[in-house]
């Protein structure tokens, strides 16, 4: 028997969920024939066969979580040699961020739990990491456990996080652990925009202008090596809200593209992201990210930066506000702006200059 394991899917991904099998035990397959589809935090990815031959055994069923390196398929004796198929290969020069490990409580701060209370928690099916201790010296009491049990009984059934949501939880834990975030905000007066202005494309072009004015924000930081890498090219991650969770495809080289080209590229990325058919290569390598959350609601936000990036721009809901205009108060349309940056490698001055350049470009009459 020859074993084929889950290959490295890139970007530091360590696991995937089986979505569908395309083959059955006993089938004969050829090299590069799709074997199965798996879901990662990025997209649904088809995994091709590394060789031809007869399938003797399949490991895992739909919905199973498979770690990288775990067996997927066993081929019968006589299978052809591996052709070197690689799924999700990292581009040269990219370095995946370290995978995070969620921790229920900080080390050294475990609450005290007496055996009788622990037994009660087991009986009521209460996870102790969900219980806030109120007893002396940080002790979890019976009342604490019973309080959580009452709350849980009023909620829906517990459901394990899968796919995008599972990966989002892990990535946000990593971001919270690694990054030192700080946020600055401002508002752009956009009342002079022409009617029907494409808000997202204006934001894309303004971010490109701001990166040119202050390159420190268009960068990666690798904390393990203590290295910062500034990028001349601007590859912009665009946060797309989907039914399954948030996907961030990358709009490449935005500073060198025209308006119609940017709009066509953005429409294609959004359609692919919603359909979960976006190629993995188009989800890697963002140098800075835009979250246009104002399309749904909200004005300002402290957003989450995904390592190794150093900044994310947020655009809030456009509304009419009384602002100073030509020395007089006036009711004008304004666009709230938030810039969250990694304060380990970006100074407050650099962030402020970036935000000034961003606002100035948005307030420019096109």
LINGI-V451789 format. One record per backbone hydrogen bond with DSSP energy under -0.5 kcal/mol. NH is the residue of the N-H (numbers start at 0). CO is the residue of the C=O. Records with the same first field share a line. If there is no record, write none. Layout:
BEGIN
NH=CO / CO
END
This chain:
BEGIN
1=74
3=72
5=69
12=9
15=65
16=38
17=63
18=36
19=36
21=34
22=34
25=54
26=23
28=52
31=48
32=29
34=46
35=46
36=19
37=44
38=16
39=42
43=275
44=37 / 42
46=35
47=45
48=32
52=28
54=26
55=53 / 73
56=73
58=71
59=57
62=17
63=60
65=15 / 63
67=13
68=5
69=66
71=3
72=3
73=56
74=1
75=53
78=75
79=51
82=49
93=90
108=105
111=137
113=139
116=113
117=113
118=114
119=115
120=116
121=117
122=118
123=119
124=120 / 121
125=120
126=124
129=126
130=127
132=130
133=138
134=138
137=134
138=134
139=111
140=138
144=140
145=141
146=142
147=143
148=144
149=145
150=146
151=147
152=148
153=149 / 150
154=151
164=161
165=161
166=162
167=163
168=164
169=165
170=166
171=167
172=168
173=169
174=170
175=171
176=172
177=173
178=174
180=178
181=340
183=338
185=336
187=334
189=187 / 332
190=332
192=189
196=193
198=196
201=197
202=198
203=199
204=200
205=201
206=202
207=203
208=204
209=205
210=206
211=207
212=208
213=209
216=213
217=214
218=216 / 286
219=228
220=307
221=226
222=220
224=221
225=221
226=221
228=219
230=217
234=232
235=233 / 250
236=234 / 287
237=248
238=236 / 289
239=246
241=239 / 244
244=241
246=239
248=237
249=281
250=235 / 248
251=249
253=233
255=252
256=253
261=257
262=258
263=259
264=260
265=261
266=262
267=263
268=264
269=265
270=266
271=267
272=268
273=269
274=270
275=271 / 272
276=271
277=271
281=278
282=279
283=280
286=234
287=234
288=310
289=236
290=312
291=289
292=290
293=314
294=291
295=292
296=292
302=300
304=302
306=304
308=305
309=218 / 286
311=339
312=288
313=337
314=290
315=335
316=297
318=333
320=331
322=320 / 329
324=322 / 327
327=324
329=322
331=320 / 329
333=318
334=187
335=333
336=185
337=313
338=183
339=311
340=181
341=309
342=179 / 340
344=341
345=341
350=346
351=347
352=348
353=349
354=350
355=351
356=352
357=353
358=354
359=355
360=356
361=357
362=358
363=359 / 360
365=363
END
